[in-house]
Amino acid sequence: MSQQGNFAGGFLLGSVVGGLVGGVVGVLVASRLSQQEELESENALPGLDKQSKGNKKRQLGASTEQNIEVARRGLEDKIAQLNDAIDDVRQQLSSVNGNPPEEGMERSAPKEF
């Protein structure tokens, strides 16, 4: 019985200590990464004052949004092409099986013999 009590206490203590250590390490790594990103952004845009750098970052963000929109439209076009191809194949298969092409996507109940 005493071993079970020690296990529960040790497990709880280990969870708390592990959570604290993990949190501290996470904060340290995140702060170091943010400092590194700031240095890289300052080195990437030399000779610009802070306001110009902010404007440049906003322009980069706007161009990223435009790229995302273009990619989304391209994907929508590809999906429409795939849907058309699927419909064509479905019609071809239904005519091969001797069934007239169905309008819509309704499935008929199987015929009982």
Secondary structure, 3 states (H helix, E strand, C coil): CHHHHHHHHHHHHHHHHHHHHHHHHHHHHHHHHHHHHHHHHHHHCCCCCHHHHHHHHHHHHHHHHHHHHHHHHHHHHHHHHHHHHHHHHHHHHHHHCCCCCCCCCCCCCCCCC
